[in-house]
Amino acid sequence: MILKYLFIITLIILFVPPVRRFVFYLLVGRQLVKEQKRQGDIRGSRREGDIRVDNRPKGNDSRYPGGEYVDYEEVK
């Protein structure tokens, strides 16, 4: 008797999209929302589109002032 009800509930969850979305939200959705809020808190109070530039550290002993030099070959 219980097995029959479990089978019917399983079929409803598998084949009815609104029920499936609701079950997914119950199982995973709350965790996603919580994680998104946590990530927003970590990023700080910067707005989307703001630009942040890190300055070069002082005392750079590199003889190439523009950054690291990388050898390359030009291919024609």
Secondary structure, 3 states (H helix, E strand, C coil): CHHHHHHHHHHHHHHCHHHHHHHHHHHHHHHHHHHHHHHHHHHCCCCCCCCCCCCCCCCCCCCCCCCCCCCCCCCC
